[in-house]
Amino acid sequence: ASGPDEFPYWLWRDYGHHLAPVITKIFNSSLKHQMVPSLWKLANVTPIPKESPLHECNQLRPISLTNIIMRIFERLV
């Protein structure tokens, strides 16, 4: 699922080889300056029921859908 940037996963999968040189420069710059772009830190929080059927709101757990680029970056670091 895509995050707040709504950049679909299939674009990364199908065109990753074209995006790789640019993304590599961004990742290296981010590591060099020891900071992550603030837009990468955004997430869509979706409540998911802990059990079915749902009886109360306290039976929900939050799932954070982050940007795909941040998920890739987290795997590399």
PEBEL-V833087 format. One line per field, one symbol per residue. ss: DSSP state (h for helix, s for strand, l for the rest). phi: phi as a letter, one per 40 degrees, with the letter a starting at -180 (. if undefined). psi: psi as a letter, one per 20 degrees, with the letter a starting at -180 (. if undefined). Layout:
BEGIN
ss = ???
phi = ???
psi = ???
END
This chain:
BEGIN
ss = llllllllhhhhhhhhhhhhhhhhhhhhhhhhhllllhhhhlssssssslllllllhhhssssssslhhhhhhhhhl
phi = .ccccfccdcccccbdcccdcccccccccccccfabdcccccaccbcbccabccbbcccbbcbcccccccccccccc
psi = qqbhikoqhhggghjhhhhggghgggghgghgilqpphhhiqqpppppphqqqphqhijqqppporqhhhhgghhh.
END
